[in-house]
């Protein structure tokens, strides 16, 4: 198909014509990516300030926290498709501009409604940035350098995810809550100027009609599912709010799949799911995100509610996880191991280490931070090996003309997997906690409620022990799920690569593109 061929020429004009500013471009888009990921978690520590200074209710706070992730997750596929259709450089620039303007609006917000609206605007810009940053990496790096570039991009994403509460707490110790968004402005401005000056334009030149209904159905489906996952822990998984939202989301996604199968120019070609390499990468991506999202949720509670650290101290003690991910990718360890282990071996090794780290924290970190530290470092190595390999496998299994959609799939998997990890492991934690509570606190649905019902020191100790046991059990369940997911992904990827290939990153890229043509 001519449209794909012309786009491949733009993407793979390497190695003799490598883009001279590619590493500077990577630095710029990683800075933008860091800011986008930070804003997923940075606001969590500002809840008391927002409640006091803006007069926000509990419902207001929930929407302030969730408006950003809901809008972003709902728009990822649409944003990736728009980047492929109208130009990745153009969408990257628009995303930076929107993100900066919405951040300014958040800084100046005087009411909860204004801040919620600004956070939703930041979500639109964030969706464009998350998809176009990865698509631009595919554009300016050849197959030899692309794994290293994606590894750095993944490491920065992991840093942002883990460092949000730490950075937020540090800023709030010295400034007002608006400073959490004010720091986005220079990043957006510098990034916009750099993108205009440095990033080459690329897009699919097929002249295909926009898939408007597909975009609408994907947004309805993703927002419904993510909203149900976010609301479940607070409102109950069987509440009308959660069940209706989940039903709307599932129906929306089913209609999206059916529509994409019959429309002439689909936003997401469902035939990709016939490619076992793509399915393996997708399966593994969900499980890696599941492990990351669920483990961060559990670790935060472990540090604060079991070991007794404050929010800022807990954030500092999470830093070794992000630091290890960065070290693995910036040192080139992941890139050096990839040719020896292949894609399937890298994913199996990484997810086994991630599972082992979770298990180590469950068994060694119950009483002290020293035991937890070992698990955090092992988890960091696992994430550093698995995450960039997953992203590269997904992008390799999709034709370069659909790089934006591929990045949208990758981002959607991360959002969905993280939300699923929090939901499932949170449910395991709550179930185990309730089962182990002493009789005096029976029926309490939370640690504060159970402690309020306890009358003696022995009963309060029993409540704490029940919560700690629930944390440990849910961490072990998460470890088992991640390990089994790694096995599944590795088997699918090795089967797709063929005998003797080892699941190498580039092995299936060309066949996938050829099938699309």
N, C-alpha and C positions, 0 to 999 in steps of 0.2 A: 504494500500500500504506500503510495508516494508520500503521504503525510509523515509516516513513521521514519521512512528513509531519510527525508530531509532533516528531521530533527536529530536523528542519530549522528549525522554528519557534524552538527553543531556540538553535540555532547562529547564525541569521541575523536576529536582532532589531535589526540595525544599519541606517543610521547614527544615527537619533534616540535609540536606547537603548543606545549603546555602554557597555560595562561601565566604571564610573568608575575601577576599580583595575587595569585591564588591563595597564598598563605595569609596575606594581609586581608583579603576578602574573608577568609575563614575566621580570622580574629574578630572582624567586625560583626559577622553574623552570629558568632558564638556569644559575643557581648549582648547582642539583642536577644538571643535565645535564653541566656542566663536571666535576664530581666523578666522575660515572659514566664519562665518556670518559677522564679522567686515569688511572683505575685499569686501563685496558687496557694502558698502557705504563709507568706509574710504577714498577712493581716490577722492571723489567729491570735497573736500575742497582744493585739490592740483592742480586744473585745471590752475590757473594763473601761478603757479611755473612750471608746465609741459610745458605750452605754451612758457614761457620765456627761460627756461634752456635747453629744448630739441628742441626748434623750432617747436613744434607740431602745426599742423593746426587744425581747428575745427573738420574735419573728423577724424584726428588722435586721438584727445581727446575722441571722441565718441567711437571709437574702443577700446581705453585704458580702458574706463569705462565699456563697454559692453562685451568685449571678455570673461571676467571672468564669468559673469552670463550666457551668451549664451552657452558656452561650458559646464558649470556645469549643467544647466537645461537640455541640450540635452543628458547628460550621466547618469542622476540619475537612471533611470530604468535599464539601462545596468549595471551600477556599482552595484546596489542591486542584480541583477541576478548573476553577477560574484562572489559577496561575498557569496551567498548561494551555488554556485556550487564549488568554489575553496577554500573557507574558509574565515570566517569573520575576524579572527585575521590577516591572511595573507594580505587581502585587506586593512585592517586598517593600517597595517604597511607600505604597499606600498603607500597608500594615504598620510601618514605623510611624507614619504621620498620624494615623488613627490612634495608635497606642499612646503616642506622646500627648495628643490633644485630650484624650480621655483621662490620662494621668493628671493633667493640669486641672481638668474638671473635678477629679476626685480630691485633689489637694485643696481646692477652693470650696468644696461642698459644705453647705451650712445645715442641711437636713438629711435624715436617713434616705429619703427618696432620691435626693440628688446624688448621694454617694452610690446607691444601688444602680442608678442609671449610668453613672460614670464607670462603674465596674463592669456593667454589661458592654459598654463601648470598648473598654479595654479587652474584653473577651473577643470582640470582633477583630480588633487589631492583632491579638494574640494568636487567633486561628490562622490568619494570613501569614504571620511570622513563623509559626511552628511548621507550616507546610513548605513555605518558600525557602527557608534556610536550608533544609535538607535537600530540596530539589536543586538549589544553586550549587551545593557541594557536588552532586552528581554531574552538574553541568561543567564545572571548572576543573575537576580532578579526574584523571584517567584511572583505569582499573588498577594500576600499580599503586597509586597513592590514595585512592579513595578509601580503603579500609582504615588507614591511619587517620584520615580526615574525619571520617564518621566516628571513629573511636574518640577523638578529641571532642567532637560535637556531643556525643553521648556522655562523656565525662562531665562536660559543663552542665548538661541537663541534670545529671545526678547531683552535682554540687548545688545547683539551684534548689532542687527538691529538698535536700537535707538542710541547707543553710538558711532557708526562709525564716524559721522561728528565731534562729540565732541573730541574724542581721536585723530582723524586726525588733527583737528585744534590746539590742545595742542602740538602735536609733531612738527607741522610746525612753531609754535611760537618759538621753540628752535633749531630745526635741519632742515636738508635739506629733500627734498621729499622722498629720498630713505629710510629714517628712518621708513616710513609707512610699508615697507616690511621687514626691518631688524629685527623688533621685532618678526616676525614669526619664525625666525631661532631657538632661544632657546626653544620656545614652541614645534616646530617640533622635535627637538632632544630629549628633556625630554620625550615627548609623545611617541616617537619611542622606547626609552629604557624601559619605563614603560609598553608599550604594549607587548613587547617581554618577559618581566619578569613576568607579572601579568595576562594577558588576556588568558583564555583557548580557544583552537580552537574548532570550530564547523562548520559543513557544511552539505549539503544534499548529501547523498552517493548513489544517484540513478544511476550514470553513464549515465545521459541523454546527448544527443548530444547538443552542444551549438546552440541557436537559433540566428544565425548570421544575417539572413535577418530581423528578428524581431527587433534586436538591431539597425540595420541600419535604418529601417523605423521609429522607435521611435525617433532616433536622428534627422532625417530629419524633422519629424513632429513637434517636440518640438522646435527645433531651428528656423524653419520657423515661427511658431506662435509667439514665444517670440520676435523674431527679428521684426516682424510686430508691435507688441505692443510697443516695445521700440522706433521704428522709427516713429510711428504715430504722436505723439505730435509735433515733429520737422519738418517732411516732409509733413504732411497732410494725413488724413486718406484715401483720394481718390487718392493719388499719386501712380504712377506705382510701385515704390519701395515697398510701403506697401502692395498694392493689390497683387502683384506677390508673395511676401514673404508669405502673409497670405494664398494664394491659394496653394502654394507648401506645407506649413505646414498642412493645412486641408486635402489635398489629401494624404500626408504622413501618417497622423494619421488614416484616413479611411482605407488605405491599411494595416496599422499596425493591426487594429482591425480585418479586414477580414483574414489576415494571421494568427493571433493568434487563431482565431476560428477553423482553419483547421489543424494547425501543431500539431503533436503528443505530443511534449513537449514544450508548449508555454513559453515564457519569463514571460508573465503576463496572468494568466488564466482568460479569460473573463467571466467565469461562476461565478466569485466572484461578478459580478454585478447583479446576480440574488438574492444575499443576501441583503435584505433591510437594515440590520444593516450596511453593508459595504457601500451601496449607501448613507445611511443617514450620515455616518461619512465623506464620500467623499464630499457630498454636503455642509455640514457644514464647512469642512476644507477649501473649496474654498472660502466660504463667510467670514470666519474669516480672511483668508489671504487677501481677497478683502478689507475688512474693515481696516486691518492694513496697507497694501500697499497704498491704496488710502488716508487714513487719514494722514500718514506720509508725503506724497506728498503735501497734502493741508496744513498741519500744518506748514511745513517748509516755504511755501510761505506766509502763514498767519503771521507768526512771523517776517519774513524779509521784506515783501513787504507791509503789512498792518500796523503792529505795529512798524516796523522800526528797528528791532534788526539786528546786524551783524551775520555772520555765527556761530561764537563761542558762542556768547550770546544766539542765537536761540537754539543751541545744548544743552546748560546748562538748558534752560527752557523746553526742552523736557525730561530732566532727570526724573522728577516725574513719568512719564508714565512707564519707564523701572523699576524704583525703586519700584513702586507699584506691578508690575508683580512679581518681585523677592520676595517681602515681602509676597505676597499671597502664593507662592509656598514653600518658605523656612520656613514659619511659620507653614506649615501643614494645613492651612485653607482649601485648595482645597481637600486634602485627607480626612479631617474630614467631609466635607459636602457631599462627593461622596456617602457614604452608605445611607444617608438620602434622597438625591435627585435623585440618580440613574444617569446613563449616559445621558438620555434624559433631565432630569431636570437640570443637570449641564450645558449642552450645551445651553438649552433655557435661563437659568439664565445668563450665561456668555455673550451670544450674545445680550440679551436684555440690559445688562449693557454696553456693547460695543456700541450698538446703542444709548443708552441714553447719554453716554459720548460725542459721536459725535454731538448729538442734542444740548447738553448743551453748547458745544463750539460754535456751530452755533448761538445760541440765546444769550449767556452770554459773549462770548469772542470777540465780534466784535471790542470793543474799548479799552480793557485792558487785561493784562495778568492774573489779578485776577480771572476774569470770566472763562478764559481758564483753569486755574489750576484745578478747580473743575471737569471739563470735563475730563482732563488728568487722574486724580486719578480714576474716575469712569470707564474710558476706561481700565485702568491698571487692576482693579479688574476683569472686564469682560474678558480680554485676559488671565489673570491668571487662571480663572476658565475654560474657553472654550478650549484653545489651547492644554493643556496636555490631557484633556478628549477626544478631537478629535483624537490625536495621539494614545492614548491607545485604543480607539474604532477601529481604522483602524488596529492596530497591533493584536488586539484580534480577529478580523474577518478573519484574514489570518492565515493559519496553520503555526506553528513555523518553519517548514522546509523552508518556504518562507519569513522568517523575513526580509531578505535583500531587497526582492522585495517590501514588505510592507513599509519598510523605504523609498525606492525609490518612491513609490506612494505618501507617505506623503510629501517628499521633492518636488516632481513635483507639487503637489497641492499648496504648499506654493509659489513656483516660479510663477506658472500660475496665482494664485489668486492675488498675489501682483501686477504683471504686468497688469492684468485685472482691478484692482482697480485704478491704475494710469491712464490707458487709458480711462475708462468710466467716472470716476469723473473728470479727466482733460478735457474731452470733454464737460461735463455739465458746468464746470467752464467757459470754453472758450465761449460756446454758450450764457450763461447768461451775461457774461461780454460784449460781442459784442452787445447784444440786448439793454443793458443799457447805452452804450457810448453816450456822447453828439454828436451832428451833426458834430462838427469840427473834431472829431476823428473817425468818422464813417469809418468802413472798416479796422481799425487797428487790427492786430491779436495778439498783445501782449501789456502788460502794458507799457514797455519802448516806443514802437511805438506810443501808444495813448498819452503818456505824451509829446512826442516830437511834436505831432500835436497840442496840447493844447497851447493857447496863453496867457491866463489870469489865475490868481490864482483860480478863480471860476471854470474855465474849468478843471484845474488840480485836484481840489477837487472833481469835478463830476466824473473824470476818476478813482480816488482812490476809491470813493464810489461805482462805478460800479464794480470794481475788488473785493472789500470787499463783495458786495452783491453776486457776482458769487461764491466766496469762501463759503459763508454761505449756498447758495442753494445747491451746490455740497455736502457739509457736510450733509445736511438734506436728500438728495437722498441716500448717502452712509448709513446713519442711517436706513432709511427705508429698503434698500436692505439687510442689515445685520440682522435686526429684522425678516424680512420675511424668510430669510435663516435659522435663528434659529428655527422658527416654523416648517419649512419643515423638517429639520434634526431631531428635537425632535419627530415629528409624525412618521417618518420612523423608528427611533430607538425604540420608544415605541411599534410600531407594530411588529418589529422584536423580541423584548424581550418577548412578550406574556403578557397575563393578570396577574396582580399582581406582576410582576417582577420589574417594575420601570425602566427598561432599564439599569440594572446593568452591570458593565463592563465585568464581567466574564460570563454573562448568555449565550451569543451567541458564545463565543469563541470555546467551544467544538463542538457544532453542525457544525460550519463552518469548523473546522478541519476534523470532521467526514465526511462531504460531500466531502471534497477534497480527502479523502482516498477512 
